[in-house]
Amino acid sequence: MPQPFPTENLQTAPPPPIPFPSKPNRDLSWKVASSLFVSFRYAWAGLTYAFFTQRNFRIHLLVGTVAIGLSLWLQLTSVEIAVIGLTSGLVLTMELLNTALESVVDLTVKQTYHELAKTAKDCAAGAVLISAIAALLVAGSLLFPPLLAVLGLV
């Protein structure tokens, strides 16, 4: 019975070398940060855009600030405060990514409806929701016991 792939005459050649990555061609880029300061300015522009245009970003920022303030007032440990800060930061980060994705989708589909655009936006919003629920559970588990003790309910 003949073999489907004869192997006796095959020589193994080394794989082609992977080219060393060079600096990307940015001729068509809209803007490229010329310095670290400019990069931070772009980041600040994104934060201010989200703050002034996205209601949910402001809500998450307020809730995170209250949670951190409450953790300081209740004199939680530095690790507990850091965990609340990190989870609050995660929610804000997810909100920024959601805003960016929505902007790119809107730019792509223009003023038309597309089911895949809806799916992308819904999934991004779902990611924000999951991170917000996780942050709420973390903050609740860290804040409620000492808060109940301070209020004399325990």
C-alpha positions, -999 to 999 in steps of 0.1 A, spaced: 0 0 0 15 34 -10 21 60 16 0 91 10 30 114 18 64 99 10 89 109 36 121 92 25 133 120 1 122 150 21 148 173 35 140 195 64 150 231 57 153 256 85 123 280 87 129 314 72 142 340 96 118 363 113 124 398 101 135 422 128 106 447 134 114 481 122 98 514 131 63 514 116 56 536 86 35 564 101 31 585 69 -6 580 70 -10 585 108 -32 613 119 -10 623 149 20 608 165 32 620 199 65 637 195 73 635 232 61 619 265 45 652 274 24 652 242 14 616 249 1 626 283 -17 655 267 -35 631 244 -44 608 273 -57 638 293 -78 648 262 -93 613 263 -101 615 300 -117 649 297 -137 638 267 -150 608 286 -158 629 317 -177 656 298 -196 633 273 -201 600 292 -226 601 320 -217 566 332 -180 575 334 -189 604 358 -211 580 378 -184 554 381 -159 581 390 -182 594 418 -189 559 432 -152 551 431 -143 583 449 -169 577 475 -157 542 481 -121 553 485 -131 581 508 -152 558 529 -124 533 531 -101 561 543 -126 573 569 -131 537 581 -94 533 584 -91 502 563 -57 487 558 -36 500 530 -40 468 510 -78 470 513 -77 507 502 -55 497 473 -79 469 462 -108 492 462 -88 518 442 -77 491 417 -112 478 412 -125 513 408 -97 520 383 -106 489 364 -142 501 360 -130 535 347 -106 518 324 -134 496 310 -156 526 306 -128 544 286 -123 513 264 -161 511 259 -162 548 248 -133 542 224 -149 512 209 -182 529 205 -165 558 187 -146 535 163 -178 515 156 -197 548 149 -170 560 126 -170 527 107 -208 523 102 -215 560 99 -252 566 104 -263 531 94 -275 502 115 -255 470 115 -261 440 137 -223 434 142 -219 470 153 -247 464 179 -230 432 190 -196 450 195 -212 478 215 -233 454 236 -203 433 244 -182 463 254 -211 475 276 -213 440 291 -176 442 300 -182 474 318 -211 459 337 -191 428 348 -162 450 360 -187 473 379 -204 443 396 -170 429 406 -159 462 420 -192 465 439 -188 431 454 -152 438 464 -160 472 479 -191 458 497 -172 430 512 -144 453 524 -166 483 535 -198 468 550 -183 450 581 -164 481 594 -193 504 584 -218 483 603 -195 483 633 -191 521 633 -229 525 630 -233 501 660 -254 476 640 -231 446 647 
